Amino acid sequence: MNIGIIGAGNIGATAAHLFAKVGHDVAISNSRGPESLRGLVREIGPNVKAGTVEEVATFGEVVLIAIPFKDYKTLPVARLAGKVVVDAMNYYPQRDGQIDFGSLTSSELVARHLPHVRLVKAFNTMYYETLATAGRPGLGDHLVLFVAGDDEEAKGVVSRLIEDIGFAPVDTGSLRDGGKQQPGSPIYNEPMNTEQARSALFALGGA
Ligand SMILES: NC(=O)c1ccc[n+]([C@@H]2O[C@H](COP(=O)([O-])OP(=O)(O)OC[C@H]3O[C@@H](n4cnc5c(N)ncnc54)[C@H](OP(=O)(O)O)[C@@H]3O)[C@@H](O)[C@H]2O)c1
């Protein structure tokens, strides 16, 4: 599958490594432009390339967003229309400044900026070093990556990608329910297997 990644830092570069390793074709971008990503591309190998944000958004059948939350309004609305877009971003006021969410979750706010995408909140709950090292493609007691979204088919696509790289997807519900995946939640940045994830969600009043 063609996967675009916007943001090439801790989480974007880690995801690029993992997706490329299991045979997906990856295009990755940052704010400084493709030239600055030469080293990363060389390190990962032939099935990754660097591009501009617009090129990467066009390339991806699935596009992972891994930039600071405060920059979400720079995401290219038209190029991303119709795509499965994965929101891996988290809002931290001390880093991102004060943002008025009203009653919305962070992904619901992103969905307001990207009204025509099939948005899935995922890859936001795990520390990047755990993501880099804890995947176990194949059988095993996998750690969980949570998914939330209003488009069931899109969640299915993202869930299969999660399985490809050796983690277990667990559905937390709608994009609104994805609030359970935000910083401060008991399921945020707490490595757990499926059974532990299900009891934690049950305690939160979920699935
Ligand atoms: N770190 C984690 O373990 C972790 C885990 C889960 C989720 N997250 C979330 O994922 C997001 C990224 O975190 P990170 O730790 O990977 O950050 P990071 O290491 O600081 O990397 C941020 C990346 O985003 C790029 N970027 C910034 N503004 C951009 C824009 N407007 N357009 C395109 N690219 C842009 C940066 O490019 P330049 O370097 O060229 O500016 C850089 O490649 C955050 O929202 C974070 O909360 C992080």
The ligand as an ORCA input file, in Angstrom:
! r2SCAN-3c Opt
* xyz 0 1
  N       7.064     11.441     20.399
  C       6.199     10.462     20.641
  O       6.543      9.418     21.253
  C       4.785     10.582     20.145
  C       3.940      9.461     20.273
  C       2.628      9.546     19.784
  C       2.172     10.713     19.195
  N       3.017     11.803     19.109
  C       2.498     13.026     18.490
  O       2.975     13.040     17.136
  C       3.254     14.377     16.746
  C       4.714     14.457     16.343
  O       5.508     14.166     17.483
  P       7.065     13.890     17.337
  O       7.559     13.549     18.690
  O       7.305     12.967     16.194
  O       7.567     15.366     16.947
  P       8.977     15.824     16.378
  O      10.010     14.764     16.615
  O       9.215     17.196     16.887
  O       8.736     15.882     14.788
  C       7.808     16.757     14.237
  C       7.910     16.635     12.735
  O       6.862     17.400     12.159
  C       7.407     18.200     11.115
  N       6.564     19.373     10.957
  C       6.333     20.382     11.819
  N       5.442     21.244     11.305
  C       5.111     20.751     10.084
  C       4.254     21.191      9.068
  N       3.506     22.305      9.208
  N       4.165     20.454      7.926
  C       4.900     19.323      7.784
  N       5.733     18.857      8.725
  C       5.833     19.561      9.859
  C       8.798     18.516     11.587
  O       9.554     18.910     10.457
  P      10.842     19.876     10.602
  O      11.790     19.165     11.500
  O      11.322     20.037      9.196
  O      10.310     21.152     11.211
  C       9.223     17.169     12.146
  O       9.639     16.303     11.115
  C       2.900     15.266     17.931
  O       1.592     15.777     17.763
  C       2.974     14.313     19.113
  O       2.169     14.710     20.193
  C       4.310     11.744     19.561
*
